[in-house]
Amino acid sequence: MRLILAILIPWLQFFTIGRPFAGIVCLILQVTIIGWIPAAIWSVYALSQYKTDQKIRRAFHYR
């Protein structure tokens, strides 16, 4: 679900992963039609980093 959100509404996805400042910057980038594609790519990348961070936290939590 977050992946679809990252592609369609990139700035909102940043708020769901706890990065509001990046969300505001992404919204400014997304306002331009040309900036939509870089905003979506950045959002998907940030989402993948967020998932990786969550996996690392879970791995250290179980130790």
C-alpha positions as CSV (number, residue, x, y, z in Angstrom):
1,M,0.0,0.0,0.0
2,R,2.8,2.4,0.9
3,L,4.5,1.7,-2.5
4,I,1.4,2.8,-4.4
5,L,1.2,5.9,-2.2
6,A,4.9,6.5,-2.9
7,I,4.3,6.5,-6.6
8,L,1.0,8.4,-6.7
9,I,1.3,10.9,-3.8
10,P,5.1,10.9,-3.0
11,W,5.0,13.7,-0.5
12,L,2.3,12.1,1.7
13,Q,4.4,8.9,1.9
14,F,7.1,10.8,3.7
15,F,4.7,11.7,6.5
16,T,3.7,8.1,7.0
17,I,7.3,7.1,7.6
18,G,8.0,10.0,10.0
19,R,9.9,12.4,7.8
20,P,7.7,15.5,7.6
21,F,10.5,17.9,6.5
22,A,11.3,15.6,3.5
23,G,7.6,15.5,2.8
24,I,7.4,19.3,2.5
25,V,10.4,19.4,0.3
26,C,9.0,16.6,-1.8
27,L,5.7,18.5,-2.1
28,I,7.5,21.5,-3.4
29,L,9.3,19.3,-5.9
30,Q,6.1,17.6,-6.9
31,V,4.3,20.8,-7.7
32,T,6.1,21.0,-11.0
33,I,5.1,18.4,-13.6
34,I,8.8,17.6,-14.3
35,G,9.5,17.2,-10.6
36,W,6.9,14.5,-10.2
37,I,9.1,11.7,-11.5
38,P,12.1,12.6,-9.3
39,A,9.8,13.0,-6.3
40,A,8.3,9.5,-6.9
41,I,11.7,8.0,-7.3
42,W,12.9,9.7,-4.1
43,S,9.8,8.5,-2.3
44,V,10.2,4.9,-3.3
45,Y,13.9,5.0,-2.4
46,A,13.1,6.5,1.1
47,L,10.5,3.8,1.6
48,S,13.0,1.0,0.8
49,Q,15.4,2.6,3.3
50,Y,12.7,2.8,5.9
51,K,11.8,-0.9,5.4
52,T,15.5,-1.8,5.7
53,D,15.9,0.2,8.9
54,Q,12.8,-1.5,10.4
55,K,14.3,-5.0,9.6
56,I,17.6,-4.0,11.2
57,R,15.8,-2.7,14.4
58,R,13.8,-6.0,14.6
59,A,17.0,-8.1,14.2
60,F,18.7,-6.2,17.0
61,H,15.6,-6.3,19.2
62,Y,15.5,-10.1,19.2
63,R,19.1,-10.4,20.4
